[in-house]
Amino acid sequence: MADALGRLIDVSIGATPVDLTTAGFTGARVSMRNCSGVTFVGFLAAAASGTEAVLITIQQHTALTGGTSSTLTSSNVRYYTKTRATALDGSETWSAVANPTAGVITIPGASGQSGVIVVIEIDDVTLSDGYAYVSVNAADPGTVSRLASFVALPRDLDVRRKPANLVAARS
C-alpha cells in the first residue's frame, strides 16, 4: 500500500499556534512549484467570550522572502468550515462557503465562542503570472483571546517520492 505522503500530499506549516489577539499572524509562504494546489487547514479555538470576527487574507508571492506580494482575488479559491458551539469532536459536517471577497475570508463573530475548522483550497491556476508562493494571514480579531494555527498541504504532487526525498514545501 502506498502512503499519501510523498505521493499525493506534502505537509508544511501555514502558521504555528498563536493567540490572534497578539496581533494576528503572517503565515509562512508555501511553494506551488511542485504541486497543483495547496490546501490550508486552520483550527480556531473557541474564545472564552466575545463575538469578534476573524479575517483571514489569502496572499500570493513572487518569492519565498521579499519579492512582490498581493492579495489573491481569484474566484477559484474555495473554502469550507466546520463549527461546533462546544468542543469540536468530529461530529460536525462541512459547510461550503462562497468564494472569498477580494481574497479575504471572514469567520463570523457569531462563531466566536465556537471551535472552527476552516479548509482553504488554492489551485495553481489561481495565481497571477510570476507568482509561485501562497500564504494565509489572520488579523487581530479584538480583545478576547482566540488561538489559531494552520497546516499547509501541498497536494497533487508533480513528482512523487518517498517522504524523505521530497523537496521542501517552502523551497
Backbone hydrogen bonds in HBPLUS format (Angstrom, degrees):
<---DONOR---> <-ACCEPTOR-->    atom                        ^
c    i                          cat <-CA-CA->   ^        H-A-AA   ^      H-
h    n   atom  resd res      DA  || num        DHA   H-A  angle D-A-AA Bond
n    s   type  num  typ     dist DA aas  dist angle  dist       angle   num
A0007-ARG N   A0004-ALA O   3.07 MM   3  5.15 145.2  2.19 111.8 122.2     1
A0008-LEU N   A0004-ALA O   2.72 MM   4  5.00 163.5  1.75 142.1 148.1     2
A0009-ILE N   A0004-ALA O   3.06 MM   5  5.99 166.3  2.07 141.4 143.2     3
A0006-GLY N   A0009-ILE O   2.81 MM   3  5.76 171.6  1.81 169.4 169.3     4
A0161-ARG N   A0006-GLY O   2.93 MM 155  5.08 143.6  2.07 136.7 140.3     5
A0156-ASP N   A0008-LEU O   2.80 MM 148  5.07 122.3  2.13 151.0 160.6     6
A0010-ASP N   A0154-PRO O   2.88 MM 144  5.24 139.0  2.05 150.3 156.3     7
A0012-SER N   A0152-ALA O   2.78 MM 140  4.99 153.6  1.85 156.0 157.8     8
A0152-ALA N   A0012-SER O   2.83 MM 140  4.99 165.7  1.85 140.1 142.1     9
A0014-GLY N   A0150-PHE O   2.97 MM 136  4.70 149.5  2.06 133.7 126.8    10
A0028-ALA N   A0014-GLY O   2.77 MM  14  5.16 149.7  1.86 142.6 150.6    11
A0015-ALA N   A0150-PHE O   2.99 MM 135  4.81 156.5  2.05 130.5 124.8    12
A0150-PHE N   A0015-ALA O   2.95 MM 135  4.81 165.7  1.97 134.5 138.1    13
A0018-VAL N   A0148-ALA O   2.88 MM 130  5.55 151.2  1.97 152.6 161.7    14
A0148-ALA N   A0018-VAL O   2.88 MM 130  5.55 147.7  1.99 150.7 161.0    15
A0022-THR N   A0019-ASP O   2.98 MM   3  5.84 164.5  2.00 129.0 131.6    16
A0020-LEU N   A0146-ARG O   2.85 MM 126  5.63 164.7  1.88 157.3 153.2    17
A0023-ALA N   A0020-LEU O   3.25 MM   3  5.89 139.4  2.43 122.4 123.0    18
A0024-GLY N   A0020-LEU O   2.65 MM   4  4.09 145.3  1.77 128.5 135.5    19
A0025-PHE N   A0138-ALA O   2.93 MM 113  5.31 154.5  1.99 140.3 145.7    20
A0138-ALA N   A0025-PHE O   3.03 MM 113  5.31 156.3  2.08 141.9 149.4    21
A0027-GLY N   A0136-VAL O   3.09 MM 109  5.16 122.2  2.43 125.6 141.1    22
A0030-VAL N   A0134-VAL O   2.83 MM 104  5.38 158.5  1.87 151.2 158.2    23
A0134-VAL N   A0030-VAL O   2.96 MM 104  5.38 152.2  2.04 141.4 148.7    24
A0031-SER N   A0169-ALA O   2.87 MM 138  5.79 158.9  1.92 159.4 166.5    25
A0032-MET N   A0132-ALA O   2.75 MM 100  5.43 153.5  1.82 169.3 165.0    26
A0158-ASP N   A0034-ASN O   2.90 MM 124  5.30 173.7  1.91 129.9 131.8    27
A0036-SER N   A0155-ARG O   3.19 MM 119  6.33 145.1  2.32 153.8 163.5    28
A0036-SER N   A0156-ASP O   3.24 MM 120  5.35 133.2  2.48 114.7 127.3    29
A0124-ASP N   A0036-SER O   2.86 MM  88  5.22 159.4  1.90 138.7 134.2    30
A0155-ARG N   A0037-GLY O   2.81 MM 118  5.44 172.3  1.82 152.7 152.7    31
A0038-VAL N   A0122-ILE O   2.86 MM  84  5.35 153.8  1.92 152.9 161.6    32
A0122-ILE N   A0038-VAL O   2.98 MM  84  5.35 157.3  2.03 154.7 161.5    33
A0039-THR N   A0153-LEU O   3.04 MM 114  5.01 164.4  2.06 123.8 128.1    34
A0153-LEU N   A0039-THR O   2.77 MM 114  5.01 148.3  1.87 141.0 151.6    35
A0040-PHE N   A0120-ILE O   2.89 MM  80  5.07 161.5  1.93 151.1 153.8    36
A0120-ILE N   A0040-PHE O   2.85 MM  80  5.07 161.0  1.89 148.1 154.7    37
A0041-VAL N   A0151-VAL O   2.81 MM 110  5.19 164.6  1.84 155.6 160.9    38
A0151-VAL N   A0041-VAL O   2.81 MM 110  5.19 157.9  1.86 145.2 151.7    39
A0042-GLY N   A0118-VAL O   2.73 MM  76  5.03 173.4  1.74 160.5 162.9    40
A0118-VAL N   A0042-GLY O   2.97 MM  76  5.03 158.6  2.01 133.6 140.2    41
A0043-PHE N   A0149-SER O   2.84 MM 106  5.45 158.1  1.89 159.1 165.1    42
A0149-SER N   A0043-PHE O   3.06 MM 106  5.45 139.3  2.24 140.8 152.3    43
A0044-LEU N   A0116-VAL O   2.84 MM  72  5.08 170.5  1.85 159.9 161.2    44
A0116-VAL N   A0044-LEU O   2.91 MM  72  5.08 163.5  1.93 149.6 154.1    45
A0045-ALA N   A0147-LEU O   2.85 MM 102  5.25 162.7  1.88 148.3 154.2    46
A0047-ALA N   A0112-GLY O   2.72 MM  65  5.58 161.9  1.75 154.8 158.9    47
A0054-VAL N   A0107-ILE O   3.00 MM  53  5.04 157.8  2.05 142.5 148.4    48
A0107-ILE N   A0054-VAL O   2.80 MM  53  5.04 174.8  1.81 158.5 159.5    49
A0139-ALA N   A0055-LEU O   3.06 MM  84  5.66 157.7  2.11 157.6 164.7    50
A0056-ILE N   A0105-ILE O   2.80 MM  49  5.00 169.2  1.81 154.0 157.8    51
A0105-ILE N   A0056-ILE O   2.69 MM  49  5.00 168.2  1.70 156.4 158.4    52
A0057-THR N   A0137-ASN O   2.75 MM  80  5.13 153.6  1.82 145.0 153.5    53
A0137-ASN N   A0057-THR O   2.89 MM  80  5.13 153.6  1.96 146.0 154.6    54
A0058-ILE N   A0103-GLY O   2.87 MM  45  5.33 166.5  1.89 162.0 166.3    55
A0072-LEU N   A0058-ILE O   2.84 MM  14  5.70 164.9  1.86 142.9 148.2    56
A0059-GLN N   A0135-SER O   2.93 MM  76  5.32 169.0  1.94 150.5 154.2    57
A0135-SER N   A0059-GLN O   3.02 MM  76  5.32 146.0  2.14 142.9 145.3    58
A0060-GLN N   A0070-SER O   2.86 MM  10  5.58 163.9  1.88 167.1 171.5    59
A0070-SER N   A0060-GLN O   3.01 MM  10  5.58 154.8  2.07 155.7 161.3    60
A0061-HIS N   A0133-TYR O   2.86 MM  72  4.95 148.4  1.96 136.9 138.4    61
A0132-ALA N   A0061-HIS O   3.02 MM  71  6.32 143.7  2.16 157.6 161.9    62
A0133-TYR N   A0061-HIS O   3.18 MM  72  4.95 154.5  2.25 148.1 146.0    63
A0062-THR N   A0068-THR O   2.96 MM   6  5.41 142.7  2.10 148.8 159.1    64
A0078-ARG N   A0121-GLU O   3.21 MM  43  5.17 163.4  2.24 142.0 146.8    65
A0121-GLU N   A0078-ARG O   2.76 MM  43  5.17 170.4  1.77 157.6 161.0    66
A0097-VAL N   A0079-TYR O   3.04 MM  18  5.81 161.3  2.07 165.5 159.8    67
A0080-TYR N   A0119-VAL O   2.88 MM  39  5.19 148.9  1.98 143.8 154.0    68
A0119-VAL N   A0080-TYR O   2.88 MM  39  5.19 160.9  1.92 147.7 153.1    69
A0081-THR N   A0095-SER O   2.99 MM  14  5.29 153.9  2.06 140.3 148.1    70
A0095-SER N   A0081-THR O   2.84 MM  14  5.29 143.5  1.97 147.7 159.7    71
A0082-LYS N   A0117-ILE O   2.87 MM  35  5.09 145.2  1.99 146.8 153.8    72
A0117-ILE N   A0082-LYS O   2.88 MM  35  5.09 157.5  1.93 146.9 153.8    73
A0084-ARG N   A0115-GLY O   3.15 MM  31  5.62 152.1  2.23 153.8 159.3    74
A0115-GLY N   A0084-ARG O   3.15 MM  31  5.62 139.3  2.32 165.8 158.6    75
A0104-VAL N   A0101-THR O   2.96 MM   3  5.57 157.3  2.02 121.9 128.7    76
A0111-SER N   A0108-PRO O   2.99 MM   3  5.71 160.2  2.03 117.0 123.0    77
A0112-GLY N   A0109-GLY O   2.84 MM   3  5.06 161.2  1.88 116.9 119.7    78
A0114-SER N   A0111-SER O   2.80 MM   3  4.98 153.9  1.87 125.3 124.0    79
A0126-THR N   A0123-ASP O   2.96 MM   3  5.44 159.2  2.01 115.8 122.5    80
A0127-LEU N   A0124-ASP O   3.30 MM   3  5.89 154.0  2.38 114.7 119.5    81
A0131-TYR N   A0128-SER O   3.14 MM   3  5.73 159.4  2.18 141.2 142.2    82
A0165-ASN N   A0162-LYS O   2.80 MM   3  5.56 158.2  1.84 132.2 139.1    83
A0166-LEU N   A0163-PRO O   3.22 MM   3  5.38 173.0  2.23 112.8 114.4    84
A0171-SER N   A0168-ALA O   3.00 MM   3  5.42 168.3  2.02 118.2 120.5    85
